Amino acid sequence: MYDKELRATAREMASPGRGILAADESFPTIEKRFQSINIPSSQENRRDYRELLFTTAGAGEHISGIILFDETLRDSSRDGVPFPELISAAGSIPGIKVDKGAKALPGAPGEKITEGLDGLRDRLAEYRSLGARFTKWRAVITIGDGIPSQYCIDANAHGLARYAALSQEAGLVPIVEPEVLMDGSHTIEVCEEVTSRTLAATFAELCQHRVLLEGMCLKPNMVLPGKGCPDQASPEIIADATVRCFKRHVPAAVPGIVFLSGGQSDIEATVNLNAMNALGSHPWELSFSYGRALQAPVLQAWQGRSENVAAAQRAYLHRAQCNGAARSGSYSPEMEVVVV
């Protein structure tokens, strides 16, 4: 019953020149972010920070959607406007993170499984009533000594597919996020092999669960060497490996691939996305769904002070503009001017 709406929303989320802001930090994660600028993670500070992001003039030209945390979806601005309404009025689509986090996978030391399927159908119905139009579920795949196991990949692929099917049943576009972590000293070749296995298993499960591919978005890692690998790859090599991998495993029916930044710096994430789009046209839109890579300069400019809000919003708009340009391969280092 929601097929037409799901297709339209997914296309809007992956619309040219725009990408997604991940503002769905859990309580522990936002506390770490705030610790970096020495402010407490109070409800008031979390609200003020999110309001700063959501009210940045012009951001909607580059940000198609915003992923929220449960608390944020239910919160309102200082003036009493619910955040989903604020986001929609600014030209973006509100979404919601629905998983309950990655926990230890039984019988698989060092590997994790994402939880949160219990009660999900009811939570999705409530989230739609609160204004959400898309969802996100993250699975974590670790590269290490003898891992990932196929058991771990298959278990997480199954969870992603069940979540996606339930989301579409509720009229919500699922962002399917199978993340192969950058942690480790593995080479880019190993990352490509593991990403290939992960994508193959994920799309096999999505098809078995009758997920409408035209009504979803994929949020994967880029194909990168591990952070501890001595042989770090150039943006051109990363772009070639990533596009090759995804052409082999992601059906053209998927409207958009919205990459996570996965520990890259804000500029690295932009440069690598730009290199992919500079290769030419692809079967899907290659976009972004960044958290830290959009927000790190914003936090440093804000510092929790009301007098810094304008500077923080300029920093956010600047990163949104740079990534918007990377969507068409038209980003250049000259865009990285100092934002005053």
C-alpha positions in Angstrom: 0.0 0.0 0.0 3.0 2.3 0.5 5.0 1.4 -2.6 4.4 4.7 -4.5 5.3 6.8 -1.4 8.4 4.7 -0.6 9.7 5.1 -4.1 9.2 8.9 -4.0 10.7 9.3 -0.6 13.8 7.2 -1.5 14.3 9.2 -4.7 14.1 12.5 -2.7 16.6 11.2 -0.1 19.0 10.4 -3.0 18.3 13.6 -5.0 21.2 15.1 -6.9 23.4 17.5 -5.0 22.1 16.5 -1.6 22.9 14.0 1.1 21.9 13.0 4.6 23.0 14.3 8.0 23.3 11.6 10.6 22.3 13.3 13.9 21.2 10.1 15.6 24.0 9.9 18.2 23.0 7.7 21.2 23.4 9.1 24.7 26.9 7.7 25.1 28.0 8.9 21.7 26.8 12.5 22.1 28.4 12.6 25.5 31.7 11.8 23.9 31.2 14.5 21.3 30.4 17.0 24.0 33.3 15.9 26.1 35.6 17.0 23.2 34.4 20.6 23.8 34.1 20.3 27.6 30.3 20.7 28.0 27.9 18.3 29.8 25.5 16.2 27.8 22.4 17.7 29.3 19.0 17.6 27.6 19.1 21.3 27.1 22.6 21.2 25.5 21.5 18.3 23.2 18.4 20.3 22.2 20.3 23.5 21.6 22.9 21.7 19.5 20.4 19.9 17.3 18.3 23.1 16.9 21.5 24.8 15.7 21.8 22.2 13.0 18.2 22.0 12.0 17.7 25.8 11.7 20.8 26.5 9.6 19.6 28.7 6.7 20.3 27.2 3.3 21.2 23.7 4.6 18.2 22.1 3.0 19.7 22.8 -0.5 22.4 20.2 0.3 20.7 18.0 3.0 17.9 15.9 1.8 17.3 14.0 5.1 18.2 14.0 8.8 18.5 10.9 10.9 17.3 11.4 14.5 17.7 9.6 17.8 14.5 8.7 19.7 14.9 11.6 22.1 15.4 14.1 19.3 12.4 12.9 17.3 10.2 13.6 20.3 11.9 16.9 21.2 11.1 20.5 20.2 12.8 23.8 19.6 13.1 26.5 22.3 10.0 28.0 20.6 8.0 24.7 21.0 8.2 23.6 17.3 8.6 19.8 17.1 11.9 18.9 15.5 10.3 16.8 12.7 8.2 19.9 11.7 11.3 22.1 11.9 13.2 19.8 9.6 10.4 19.4 7.1 9.9 23.2 7.0 13.6 23.6 6.1 13.2 21.3 3.1 14.6 18.0 4.6 13.0 14.7 5.5 13.1 13.6 9.1 14.2 10.0 9.8 14.9 7.9 12.9 17.5 5.3 14.0 15.6 2.2 15.2 18.2 -0.4 16.1 19.2 -1.0 19.7 22.9 -1.2 19.1 25.5 -3.9 18.4 26.0 -6.6 21.0 28.3 -9.6 21.3 27.4 -12.4 18.8 27.0 -15.7 20.8 29.7 -18.2 19.8 31.7 -15.7 17.8 34.4 -14.0 19.8 35.1 -10.5 18.6 32.0 -10.2 16.4 28.7 -8.4 17.0 25.0 -8.7 16.1 22.6 -5.7 16.1 19.6 -6.0 18.3 16.2 -4.3 18.3 13.8 -6.4 16.3 11.6 -7.2 19.3 8.7 -4.7 19.4 10.0 -3.0 16.2 6.6 -3.1 14.4 4.9 -1.1 17.1 7.8 1.4 17.4 7.7 2.0 13.7 4.0 2.8 13.7 4.7 5.3 16.5 7.7 6.9 14.7 5.6 7.4 11.6 2.9 9.1 13.7 5.6 11.4 15.1 6.6 12.5 11.6 9.5 10.2 10.6 9.5 9.1 6.9 12.6 6.9 6.9 14.5 4.7 9.3 18.1 3.5 9.8 19.6 0.2 11.1 23.3 -0.3 11.5 25.1 -3.7 11.4 28.8 -3.9 12.3 31.3 -6.2 10.6 34.8 -6.3 12.1 37.9 -7.4 10.2 40.5 -9.2 12.3 42.3 -12.5 12.9 40.0 -15.1 11.3 37.0 -12.7 11.2 34.5 -11.9 10.0 32.9 -15.3 9.9 30.2 -16.1 7.4 28.0 -16.7 10.5 28.4 -13.1 11.5 27.8 -11.7 8.0 24.7 -13.9 7.5 23.2 -13.1 10.9 23.5 -9.4 10.4 22.3 -9.6 6.8 19.2 -11.4 8.1 18.6 -8.8 10.7 18.9 -5.9 8.2 16.4 -7.6 5.9 13.8 -8.2 8.6 14.2 -4.6 9.7 13.8 -3.3 6.2 10.7 -5.4 5.5 9.1 -4.1 8.7 10.0 -0.5 7.9 8.4 -0.7 4.4 5.3 -2.4 5.9 5.0 0.8 8.1 5.5 3.1 5.1 9.0 4.1 6.1 12.0 4.0 3.8 14.7 1.8 5.3 18.3 2.9 5.2 20.2 -0.4 5.3 23.6 0.0 6.9 26.1 -2.9 6.8 29.3 -1.3 8.0 32.7 -3.0 7.5 34.8 -1.1 10.1 38.0 0.7 9.3 39.6 -0.5 12.5 42.6 -2.7 12.0 45.7 -3.0 9.8 44.1 -4.8 6.8 44.7 -3.8 3.2 42.2 -2.2 0.8 42.1 -5.6 -1.0 40.9 -7.3 2.2 38.3 -4.6 2.8 37.0 -5.1 -0.8 36.7 -8.8 -0.3 34.8 -8.5 3.0 32.6 -5.7 1.7 31.8 -7.9 -1.3 30.8 -10.8 1.0 28.7 -8.5 3.2 26.8 -6.9 0.3 26.2 -10.3 -1.4 24.6 -11.7 1.8 22.7 -8.5 2.5 21.0 -8.3 -0.9 20.3 -12.0 -1.0 18.4 -11.6 2.3 16.7 -8.4 1.2 15.3 -10.2 -1.9 14.2 -13.2 0.2 12.3 -10.8 2.5 10.6 -9.2 -0.5 12.0 -5.7 0.3 11.2 -3.2 -2.4 14.7 -2.2 -3.7 13.3 1.0 -5.3 12.0 2.1 -1.8 15.3 1.8 0.2 18.7 3.4 0.4 22.0 1.6 1.2 24.4 3.1 3.7 27.7 1.2 3.4 31.3 1.8 4.1 33.7 3.0 1.4 36.3 0.4 0.4 39.3 1.6 2.4 42.4 0.2 4.0 42.3 -0.2 7.7 43.4 2.8 9.8 46.5 0.9 10.9 47.5 -0.2 7.4 50.9 1.2 6.4 49.8 1.4 2.8 47.1 4.0 2.7 45.3 4.4 -0.7 44.8 7.5 -2.8 41.3 8.8 -3.4 41.4 7.5 -7.0 42.3 4.0 -5.8 39.5 4.1 -3.2 37.0 5.3 -5.8 37.9 2.6 -8.3 37.8 -0.2 -5.7 34.5 1.1 -4.2 32.7 1.6 -7.4 33.9 -1.8 -8.8 32.7 -3.6 -5.6 29.3 -2.0 -5.7 28.7 -2.5 -9.4 29.2 -6.2 -8.7 26.8 -6.5 -5.8 24.2 -3.6 -5.6 21.3 -3.8 -7.9 20.6 -0.8 -10.1 17.1 -0.7 -8.7 18.4 0.9 -5.5 18.0 4.6 -6.0 20.9 5.8 -3.7 24.0 4.7 -1.9 24.6 7.1 0.9 28.1 6.4 2.3 29.0 6.6 5.9 32.2 8.4 6.8 33.4 5.6 9.1 36.2 7.4 10.9 37.5 9.5 8.0 38.2 13.1 8.6 35.6 15.6 7.3 37.8 16.5 4.3 38.8 12.9 3.5 35.2 11.8 3.4 34.4 14.7 0.9 37.5 14.0 -1.3 36.8 10.3 -1.6 33.1 10.8 -2.4 34.1 13.4 -5.0 36.6 11.0 -6.6 33.8 8.4 -7.1 31.4 10.8 -8.7 34.3 12.2 -10.9 34.4 8.8 -12.5 31.2 9.5 -14.4 27.6 8.3 -14.1 26.7 5.2 -12.1 23.6 3.0 -11.8 22.7 4.6 -8.5 23.2 8.1 -6.9 26.4 8.1 -4.9 25.8 10.3 -1.9 26.6 10.8 1.7 25.1 10.1 5.1 27.7 11.6 7.4 27.7 12.3 11.1 31.1 13.2 12.4 32.4 14.3 9.0 29.6 17.0 8.9 29.6 17.9 12.5 33.2 17.9 13.8 33.9 21.5 12.6 30.5 22.6 13.9 31.2 21.4 17.4 34.6 23.1 17.5 33.0 26.4 16.3 30.1 26.2 18.8 31.8 25.2 22.0 28.4 25.2 23.7 28.1 29.0 23.6 25.1 30.9 22.3 27.3 33.7 20.9 29.0 31.0 18.6 25.8 29.7 17.0 26.2 31.8 13.9 29.8 30.6 13.4 28.8 27.0 14.0 26.0 27.2 11.4 28.4 28.7 8.9 30.8 25.7 9.5 27.9 23.3 9.0 26.6 25.0 5.9 30.2 25.0 4.5 30.6 21.2 4.9 27.2 20.6 3.5 28.1 22.7 0.4 31.4 20.9 0.0 29.7 17.5 0.1 26.9 18.7 -2.1 29.6 19.6 -4.7 31.2 16.1 -4.2 27.9 14.6 -5.3 28.7 15.7 -8.9 32.4 15.4 -8.8 32.8 19.2 -8.8 34.4 19.6 -5.4 37.9 21.2 -5.3 40.4 21.9 -2.5 39.9 25.6 -3.1 36.5 25.3 -1.6 38.2 24.6 1.8 38.4 28.3 2.7 38.5 29.3 6.4 35.0 29.8 7.6 34.9 32.9 9.8 
